């Protein structure tokens, strides 16, 4: 039985260029097409594949009438090769940014509520003071925000409290108030405030994967022994407004997000009177003290900006 290579020996023998060619062959389905696409001789590609097979100690491709396809171990290598090449691509991009003057990166994962209300202005303010920093912002549900911070794919998470954030450190970020969004001719449109229970007689537009808000709405329906009739689910708050405007139901969203859309929609927002409709958004990290220096500066600046944000005031 062949002796397995040590990790260090394996790292010294593996070749990223060969992995790239192996992926090209698998995606092309034949050596000839891969050679044409990669502008290389087919014999050169065949030699690189043979070197990978010697390293894997197993055949990676099987020939058939129309070309080649990966063997079982070849499919495993293909999966890892995609991840490796993506990491190399990210490394190339990061090195290029450093050469161009970019001196750091903050990875932020945030809920739609935070993205559509507060973060654009806060990030813009941060980048005005730190122009050599890049902020990578990804929008996700509260559950996915917490998962990204736990797994380390985000330095900082921004969302409301949920079960998923257990074990993470947190700091206060902003206060928001949920409102009911209705067409101006709707039976509830003349109210100044409304209990959510009263809205349950009408079809509603839901926000897909917005775990904390949707859980609150579902819990209120259960506690009042009513049925939450979700007519349709959408992926963004702006899409929710368009569906409400089209008469497909009424919706619940943060007041600050509605204010940002108010100029382009004829809808009306009615503050919810329920205590749970006042919510706190928080910043989450595995440990704030362990964050990279640039991420700590980001956290410090956007938390100090809270008192200056008009959207943090209650309605």
Buried (B, 14 or more C-beta within 10 A) or exposed (E): EEEEBEEEEEEEEBBEEBBBBBBBBBEBBBBBBBBEEBEBEBEEBBEBBEBBBEBBEBBBBEEEEEBBBBBEBBEBBBEEBEEBBEEEEEEEEEEEBEEEEBEBBBBBBBBBBBBBBBBEBBBEBBBEEBEEBBBEBBBBBBBBBBBBBBEEEBBBBBBBBBEBBEEBBBBEBBBBBBBBBBBEEBEBBEBEEBBBBBBBEBBBBBBBBBBBBBBBBEEBBEEBEBEBEBBBBBEBBBBBBBBBBEEBBBBBBBBBBBBBBEEEBEBBBBBBBBEBBBBEBBBBBBEBEEBEEBBBBBBEBBBEBBEEBEBBEEB
